Amino acid sequence: MKQPSKDSQNFLKRISKKSFTLVEVIVTLFILGIVFTVLMRIFFTGKRITYKVTTSTLARQMFRVLNSYLRKDIREAVIMDLITPPFILSDPYPPTPEGKYVLFKTLRFARFDKYAPGINKYPPFKKIIYRWDEETHTLFRGVWKGPWDPNADYKIVGERPILKIKDGSVKFALLTTDMQDQYGVTGKTYVLVYVNAALQDGTTYETVFLYSSRNINGAEEDPGWNDSPGTVPPYEDFQK
């Protein structure tokens, strides 16, 4: 048999040195697969963390806006006399299984509004309403007009949404204590607002807000709305 020439043998040796074996190719692909998997996990983990942080930030911002409205309005809530309740709750939810608590979808009250002594004869006020719409999962804030009566019809004007969620609920309740505070005021009334919100990504947040009016519960901070009959608007004004 004719032996390969020396040039042919040298050519085959050069090819064998530059080429890869099947085992080497498999090992290389296996290592690349591991590296690719690790990189993809890092990428998606970072993306998931970023999304959660963004969602959490949006939720905090949403609750901050809601708290800002409620706190400002309820802090300036006023009463027209010592007999009439300062807050009107309506549209009740079904009672809890124990029947102990009744929560409501609508909260109405009057709030002190930019009184300028010497300019306004009486301190101006607004009749504020917060209304939860179960169909659209939206909490609306507006001004209401009508008799100060839980059972009477009323009209809402200037209503606009301040909270919109994918699912959940907003519930209102009143909490009255018999304790005496440092100013000697007893029977403080607080407004409790319970929010259970599901966002677009399915994340659920639950929080409870508790508010008090400085004009109803306060002593030192009372601006005089309820102390002097000359500064309180006529009873008829509250019925408009």
TAVEN-V375669 format. One record per residue. N is the residue number from 0. RES is the residue in one small letter. PSI is psi in radians with two decimals (* if undefined). BURIAL is + if it has 16 or more other C-alpha atoms within 10 Angstrom, else -. Layout:
n=N res=RES psi=PSI burial=BURIAL
n=N res=RES psi=PSI burial=BURIAL
This chain:
n=0 res=m psi=2.45 burial=-
n=1 res=k psi=2.20 burial=-
n=2 res=q psi=2.58 burial=-
n=3 res=p psi=2.56 burial=-
n=4 res=s psi=2.90 burial=-
n=5 res=k psi=-0.64 burial=-
n=6 res=d psi=-0.70 burial=-
n=7 res=s psi=-0.73 burial=-
n=8 res=q psi=-0.71 burial=-
n=9 res=n psi=-0.65 burial=-
n=10 res=f psi=-0.76 burial=-
n=11 res=l psi=-0.64 burial=-
n=12 res=k psi=-0.72 burial=-
n=13 res=r psi=-0.69 burial=-
n=14 res=i psi=-0.78 burial=-
n=15 res=s psi=-0.56 burial=-
n=16 res=k psi=-0.59 burial=-
n=17 res=k psi=-0.37 burial=-
n=18 res=s psi=2.88 burial=-
n=19 res=f psi=2.56 burial=-
n=20 res=t psi=2.90 burial=-
n=21 res=l psi=-0.66 burial=-
n=22 res=v psi=-0.74 burial=-
n=23 res=e psi=-0.70 burial=-
n=24 res=v psi=-0.77 burial=-
n=25 res=i psi=-0.79 burial=-
n=26 res=v psi=-0.72 burial=-
n=27 res=t psi=-0.78 burial=-
n=28 res=l psi=-0.65 burial=-
n=29 res=f psi=-0.78 burial=-
n=30 res=i psi=-0.76 burial=-
n=31 res=l psi=-0.66 burial=-
n=32 res=g psi=-0.73 burial=-
n=33 res=i psi=-0.81 burial=-
n=34 res=v psi=-0.75 burial=-
n=35 res=f psi=-0.73 burial=-
n=36 res=t psi=-0.77 burial=-
n=37 res=v psi=-0.77 burial=-
n=38 res=l psi=-0.70 burial=-
n=39 res=m psi=-0.67 burial=-
n=40 res=r psi=-0.75 burial=-
n=41 res=i psi=-0.74 burial=-
n=42 res=f psi=-0.88 burial=-
n=43 res=f psi=-0.56 burial=-
n=44 res=t psi=-0.77 burial=-
n=45 res=g psi=-0.68 burial=-
n=46 res=k psi=-0.71 burial=-
n=47 res=r psi=-0.73 burial=-
n=48 res=i psi=-0.75 burial=-
n=49 res=t psi=-0.71 burial=-
n=50 res=y psi=-0.73 burial=-
n=51 res=k psi=-0.72 burial=-
n=52 res=v psi=-0.74 burial=-
n=53 res=t psi=-0.78 burial=-
n=54 res=t psi=-0.75 burial=+
n=55 res=s psi=-0.69 burial=-
n=56 res=t psi=-0.75 burial=-
n=57 res=l psi=-0.68 burial=-
n=58 res=a psi=-0.77 burial=+
n=59 res=r psi=-0.69 burial=-
n=60 res=q psi=-0.70 burial=-
n=61 res=m psi=-0.80 burial=-
n=62 res=f psi=-0.53 burial=+
n=63 res=r psi=-0.72 burial=-
n=64 res=v psi=-0.78 burial=-
n=65 res=l psi=-0.81 burial=-
n=66 res=n psi=-0.64 burial=+
n=67 res=s psi=-0.78 burial=-
n=68 res=y psi=-0.90 burial=-
n=69 res=l psi=-0.79 burial=+
n=70 res=r psi=-0.79 burial=+
n=71 res=k psi=-0.74 burial=-
n=72 res=d psi=-0.88 burial=+
n=73 res=i psi=-0.56 burial=+
n=74 res=r psi=-0.54 burial=+
n=75 res=e psi=0.24 burial=+
n=76 res=a psi=2.56 burial=+
n=77 res=v psi=2.90 burial=+
n=78 res=i psi=2.63 burial=+
n=79 res=m psi=-0.34 burial=+
n=80 res=d psi=-3.14 burial=-
n=81 res=l psi=-0.05 burial=-
n=82 res=i psi=-0.73 burial=-
n=83 res=t psi=2.31 burial=-
n=84 res=p psi=2.41 burial=+
n=85 res=p psi=-0.35 burial=+
n=86 res=f psi=2.41 burial=+
n=87 res=i psi=2.11 burial=+
n=88 res=l psi=2.42 burial=+
n=89 res=s psi=3.04 burial=+
n=90 res=d psi=1.22 burial=-
n=91 res=p psi=2.60 burial=-
n=92 res=y psi=2.84 burial=-
n=93 res=p psi=2.47 burial=-
n=94 res=p psi=2.73 burial=-
n=95 res=t psi=2.79 burial=-
n=96 res=p psi=-0.61 burial=-
n=97 res=e psi=-0.25 burial=-
n=98 res=g psi=0.30 burial=-
n=99 res=k psi=-0.62 burial=-
n=100 res=y psi=2.48 burial=-
n=101 res=v psi=2.12 burial=-
n=102 res=l psi=2.73 burial=+
n=103 res=f psi=2.79 burial=+
n=104 res=k psi=-0.28 burial=+
n=105 res=t psi=2.37 burial=+
n=106 res=l psi=2.24 burial=+
n=107 res=r psi=2.53 burial=+
n=108 res=f psi=3.07 burial=+
n=109 res=a psi=2.51 burial=+
n=110 res=r psi=2.53 burial=+
n=111 res=f psi=2.45 burial=+
n=112 res=d psi=1.62 burial=-
n=113 res=k psi=1.14 burial=-
n=114 res=y psi=2.28 burial=-
n=115 res=a psi=1.75 burial=-
n=116 res=p psi=2.38 burial=-
n=117 res=g psi=-0.29 burial=-
n=118 res=i psi=-0.89 burial=-
n=119 res=n psi=2.33 burial=-
n=120 res=k psi=-0.73 burial=-
n=121 res=y psi=2.67 burial=+
n=122 res=p psi=2.16 burial=+
n=123 res=p psi=2.63 burial=-
n=124 res=f psi=2.80 burial=+
n=125 res=k psi=2.53 burial=+
n=126 res=k psi=1.87 burial=+
n=127 res=i psi=2.51 burial=+
n=128 res=i psi=2.37 burial=+
n=129 res=y psi=2.18 burial=+
n=130 res=r psi=2.18 burial=+
n=131 res=w psi=2.18 burial=+
n=132 res=d psi=1.95 burial=+
n=133 res=e psi=-0.54 burial=-
n=134 res=e psi=-0.74 burial=-
n=135 res=t psi=-0.04 burial=-
n=136 res=h psi=0.88 burial=+
n=137 res=t psi=2.41 burial=+
n=138 res=l psi=2.15 burial=+
n=139 res=f psi=2.58 burial=+
n=140 res=r psi=2.34 burial=+
n=141 res=g psi=-2.99 burial=+
n=142 res=v psi=2.38 burial=+
n=143 res=w psi=2.66 burial=+
n=144 res=k psi=2.38 burial=+
n=145 res=g psi=3.06 burial=-
n=146 res=p psi=2.60 burial=+
n=147 res=w psi=1.30 burial=+
n=148 res=d psi=2.16 burial=-
n=149 res=p psi=-0.45 burial=-
n=150 res=n psi=-0.07 burial=-
n=151 res=a psi=2.68 burial=-
n=152 res=d psi=2.66 burial=-
n=153 res=y psi=2.84 burial=-
n=154 res=k psi=2.43 burial=-
n=155 res=i psi=2.31 burial=-
n=156 res=v psi=2.64 burial=-
n=157 res=g psi=0.58 burial=-
n=158 res=e psi=2.41 burial=+
n=159 res=r psi=2.68 burial=-
n=160 res=p psi=2.45 burial=-
n=161 res=i psi=-0.14 burial=+
n=162 res=l psi=2.22 burial=+
n=163 res=k psi=2.21 burial=+
n=164 res=i psi=2.89 burial=+
n=165 res=k psi=-0.72 burial=+
n=166 res=d psi=2.86 burial=+
n=167 res=g psi=-2.70 burial=+
n=168 res=s psi=2.76 burial=+
n=169 res=v psi=2.24 burial=+
n=170 res=k psi=2.46 burial=+
n=171 res=f psi=2.58 burial=+
n=172 res=a psi=2.83 burial=+
n=173 res=l psi=2.46 burial=+
n=174 res=l psi=2.08 burial=-
n=175 res=t psi=2.27 burial=-
n=176 res=t psi=2.70 burial=-
n=177 res=d psi=0.08 burial=-
n=178 res=m psi=2.74 burial=-
n=179 res=q psi=2.32 burial=-
n=180 res=d psi=-3.02 burial=-
n=181 res=q psi=-0.31 burial=-
n=182 res=y psi=0.00 burial=-
n=183 res=g psi=0.19 burial=-
n=184 res=v psi=2.25 burial=-
n=185 res=t psi=2.86 burial=-
n=186 res=g psi=0.74 burial=-
n=187 res=k psi=2.47 burial=+
n=188 res=t psi=2.25 burial=+
n=189 res=y psi=2.60 burial=+
n=190 res=v psi=2.15 burial=+
n=191 res=l psi=2.24 burial=+
n=192 res=v psi=2.02 burial=+
n=193 res=y psi=2.19 burial=+
n=194 res=v psi=2.17 burial=+
n=195 res=n psi=1.83 burial=-
n=196 res=a psi=2.25 burial=+
n=197 res=a psi=2.15 burial=+
n=198 res=l psi=-3.13 burial=+
n=199 res=q psi=-0.54 burial=-
n=200 res=d psi=0.04 burial=-
n=201 res=g psi=-0.13 burial=-
n=202 res=t psi=2.36 burial=-
n=203 res=t psi=2.35 burial=-
n=204 res=y psi=2.42 burial=-
n=205 res=e psi=2.35 burial=-
n=206 res=t psi=2.73 burial=-
n=207 res=v psi=2.23 burial=-
n=208 res=f psi=2.50 burial=+
n=209 res=l psi=2.15 burial=+
n=210 res=y psi=2.68 burial=+
n=211 res=s psi=2.53 burial=+
n=212 res=s psi=2.27 burial=+
n=213 res=r psi=-0.38 burial=+
n=214 res=n psi=-0.40 burial=+
n=215 res=i psi=-0.75 burial=+
n=216 res=n psi=-0.38 burial=+
n=217 res=g psi=2.94 burial=+
n=218 res=a psi=-1.10 burial=+
n=219 res=e psi=-0.58 burial=-
n=220 res=e psi=-0.07 burial=-
n=221 res=d psi=2.14 burial=-
n=222 res=p psi=0.08 burial=-
n=223 res=g psi=0.02 burial=-
n=224 res=w psi=-0.79 burial=+
n=225 res=n psi=-0.03 burial=+
n=226 res=d psi=-0.76 burial=-
n=227 res=s psi=2.12 burial=-
n=228 res=p psi=-0.46 burial=-
n=229 res=g psi=-0.27 burial=-
n=230 res=t psi=-0.06 burial=-
n=231 res=v psi=2.25 burial=+
n=232 res=p psi=2.67 burial=+
n=233 res=p psi=2.66 burial=-
n=234 res=y psi=-0.62 burial=-
n=235 res=e psi=-0.52 burial=-
n=236 res=d psi=-0.55 burial=-
n=237 res=f psi=-0.26 burial=+
n=238 res=q psi=-0.04 burial=-
n=239 res=k psi=* burial=-
